[in-house]
Amino acid sequence: MRKRKMYLSVEDIAELFGLSVSFAYRVVERMNADLASKNFYVILGRVPTRYVEDKIYGLEHVEQYLKRFICWKKKPKNRMLEK
């Protein structure tokens, strides 16, 4: 059983919302600034998953969306090499 990700990276945010990585950095920076203003510790380049779920309207379970992207990006196995 895979554990739920506690933090989303910039790359995860970019894939999740279909953004460029450079713009995703700005989004993460703004989210971290908001958390810092509320006296939370922040990790540069990462955002808590629950915070993203709460802030983005209509996004309830980030992991379901990420699984879709991860499964879609997997390369097909070469069956010839397995035998």
C-alpha positions as CSV (number, residue, x, y, z in Angstrom):
1,M,0.0,0.0,0.0
2,R,1.4,3.3,-1.1
3,K,1.4,6.1,1.5
4,R,-0.2,9.4,0.7
5,K,2.3,12.1,-0.3
6,M,2.5,14.7,2.5
7,Y,4.1,17.4,0.2
8,L,3.7,18.2,-3.5
9,S,6.7,19.3,-5.4
10,V,6.8,22.0,-8.1
11,E,6.8,19.3,-10.7
12,D,3.7,17.7,-9.2
13,I,1.9,21.1,-9.2
14,A,2.9,21.7,-12.8
15,E,1.6,18.3,-13.9
16,L,-1.5,18.5,-11.8
17,F,-2.7,21.9,-13.2
18,G,-1.1,21.8,-16.6
19,L,1.3,24.6,-15.9
20,S,4.8,25.3,-17.0
21,V,7.4,24.5,-14.3
22,S,8.5,28.2,-14.1
23,F,4.9,29.3,-13.4
24,A,4.4,26.4,-10.9
25,Y,7.4,27.8,-9.0
26,R,5.5,31.1,-8.7
27,V,2.4,29.3,-7.5
28,V,4.3,27.4,-4.9
29,E,6.1,30.5,-3.8
30,R,2.8,32.3,-3.2
31,M,1.4,29.3,-1.3
32,N,4.5,29.2,0.9
33,A,4.3,32.9,1.5
34,D,0.7,32.5,2.7
35,L,1.7,29.7,5.0
36,A,4.6,31.6,6.3
37,S,2.4,34.6,7.1
38,K,0.3,32.2,9.2
39,N,3.5,31.2,11.1
40,F,3.8,27.8,9.6
41,Y,7.2,26.4,8.6
42,V,7.6,26.0,4.9
43,I,9.8,23.8,2.7
44,L,11.0,25.7,-0.4
45,G,9.8,24.1,-3.6
46,R,7.1,22.0,-1.8
47,V,3.6,22.6,-0.6
48,P,1.5,20.4,1.8
49,T,-1.0,18.3,0.0
50,R,-3.8,19.2,2.3
51,Y,-3.2,22.9,1.8
52,V,-3.5,22.5,-1.9
53,E,-6.7,20.5,-1.5
54,D,-8.1,23.2,0.7
55,K,-7.1,26.1,-1.5
56,I,-8.0,24.9,-5.0
57,Y,-11.8,24.8,-5.6
58,G,-13.0,21.4,-6.7
59,L,-9.9,19.5,-5.9
60,E,-10.7,16.9,-3.3
61,H,-8.1,14.2,-3.6
62,V,-4.9,15.2,-5.2
63,E,-3.5,11.7,-5.1
64,Q,-6.2,10.4,-7.5
65,Y,-5.1,13.0,-10.1
66,L,-1.4,12.3,-9.6
67,K,-1.9,8.6,-10.0
68,R,-3.6,9.3,-13.3
69,F,-0.6,11.3,-14.5
70,I,2.0,8.7,-13.2
71,C,0.2,5.8,-14.8
72,W,-0.2,7.6,-18.0
73,K,3.5,8.5,-18.2
74,K,4.8,4.9,-17.7
75,K,6.5,3.4,-20.7
76,P,5.1,0.1,-21.9
77,K,7.2,-2.9,-21.0
78,N,9.1,-4.6,-23.7
79,R,7.8,-8.2,-23.6
80,M,10.6,-9.5,-25.8
81,L,13.2,-8.8,-23.1
82,E,11.3,-10.6,-20.3
83,K,11.6,-14.0,-22.0
